[in-house]
Amino acid sequence: MKLAFMGGARTVTGSQVIVSVNGSKVLLECGLYQGRRQESYDRNKHFSFVPGEIDQLVLTHAHMDHSGNIPSLVKKGFAGSIYATPPTVDLCKMMLRDSAYLQERDIEWVNKIRRRKGEAPFKPLYTMQDAEDAMDQFVGIPLDKTFTVAPGINATFRDAGHILGAASILLEIEEKGRSQRWGFTGDVGRRNVPIMHDPNLLRDLDILVMESTYGDRTHSADADAEEQLAQLVNETAALGGKIIIPSFAVGRTQLIVYLFHKLFNENRIRDLPIFVDSPMACHATEIFRTYMDQFDRETQRVFLHDNTDPFGFARLKYVEDVEESKKLNRLAYPHIIISASGMAEGGRVLHHLKNNIENHRNLVLFVGYAAKETLARKMMDGDKKVRIFGEEYRVKCRVEKMDAFSAHADRPALLDYVNINPTKRLKHIFLMHGEIDQALSLRNALRSQGYENVHVPEPGEVFTV
């Protein structure tokens, strides 16, 4: 029994783990690496394993850092099934098509600039056709239903509480007369967050592979976050400024829309128009609407009991048309734009940022985690000059970040997750999908609680267990 950490090791992007049992190789996740553009392109283009040697792929959820490189995997020879929950299948099919489209469009824009400079053009990582080629390999498996992935490997999806359809994976493994229970958390959601259920934690484990995105910090209280959000919006509107919110199209955008709906209903923010400017977010919201029976009790109580749409209200408009998106940059009055991507590494939000960050009245509000070297992270860290589409812009706008809307569990919740598994049984813990400082901090905390074999794998490191 082997575990190989081919992506997502000591970083928060590009998750890829290979489980080798009884001669079969099962890939858990196939995410895009996000960071410096050239480095990201090279990492995503060249896998550190042979895709044709992978027998099956099991996917926890639809976010691009977990699913976004599936078309490349198929393009390079993977021919197995892609197992995921039904909402994840629906979201992935939409997101991968959208990702391919955005890559083709962004490359066109970048290449215009490169041609002016006499530089060679880039090619997209994958095309729309590559994304279409991967669609038939998806297989939807409901939560809590055990299925066989490969000889000696049975899997069960448990609700991870992260985004719609997100699951942790319980693997029940038999090899040469040995039986073990392995847990792969994927991204662990937070408790008491609107829309999603609380995570269904994996128990009685021998091996645990766990994310560590917020392994060194505690989130602020939800009530404080709502008040802070209202204050930021009202202060910016009073100055006559615009609010730009880079947001992941799946999960985060729906949560932010939900909260604005609630704040408007409670008369806590000014009567501003809100635009969700992302075709992917628009389509994702439609998928969310088809699974509203899976939302938590609070959402049912606040909105769904009287058939109110939590993702639609009078001041909100979804923007799909590209020309309508361009018109937003000509609006002179205060308004809010929610646009993908959350790490500001692609999509329409880049156009909104380049048109608005040099105005001191405007606010750019980041509502989630951003990996090192991404544009979002540079702005969060206070860089005064940034490059967008190859050109330099000065950051004169107000920049704020709020981690309270994160869909990831924080340090106390991650420790609670581990603690339901006795130290005598849990033989190994592997911390991934977190930057090195976060992972090491969480490792030290777990070791102090009596868990001896806590590992922070290097990229490409292989463990025999």
Buried (B, 14 or more C-beta within 10 A) or exposed (E): BEBBBBBBBBBBBBBBBBBBBEEBBBBBBBBBBBBEBEEBBEBBEEBEBEBEEBBBBBBBBBBBBBBBBBBBBBBBEBEBBBBBBBBBBBBBBBBBBBBBBBBBBBBEEBBEEBEEEEEEEBEBBBBBEBBBBBBEBBBBBEBEEEBEBBEBBBBBBBBBBBBBBBBBBBBBBBBEEEEBBBBBBBBBBBEEBBBBBBBBBBBEBBBBBBBBBBBBBEBBEBEEBBEBBBEBBBEBBEBEBBBBBBBBBBBBBBBBBBBBBBBBEEEBBBEBBBBBBBBBBBBBBEBBEEBBEBBBEBBEEBBBEEEEEBBEBEBBBBBBEEEEBEEBEEEEEBBBBBBBBBBBBBBBBBBBBBBBBEBEBBBBBBBBBBBBBBBBBBBBEEEEEBEBEBEEBEBBBBBBBBBBBBBBBBBEBBBEBBBEBEEEEBBBBBBBBBBEEBBBBBBEBBEEEEBEBBBBBEBEBEBEB
